[in-house]
Amino acid sequence: MGNFPKFYGKVPVGTKGQIVIPAEARKVMKIKPGDNVIIISGPPHHEKMISIMPEEEFSKFLKFFEEHVTNLKKAVSK
């Protein structure tokens, strides 16, 4: 099996809806205490699936996406 997806284990949801991100996942994703993470629902037909990513990585993704949308708009308007 390739590098993705990686199974990091099963964690309980506490009474306040909190979860603990397993240590190995935090290490790989470089998530430290006090960091913010982004939680996104899955694609259509997988709405109950969630993705968790460090806020910094999500910001990088948005910047990448915005650049490509700008380039696509320029290409279409020609």
Summary of the structure (lengths in Angstrom):
residues: 78
radius of gyration: 16.5
end to end distance: 43.4
largest distance: 55.1
contacts: 125
relative contact order: 0.10
helix: 38%
strand: 13%
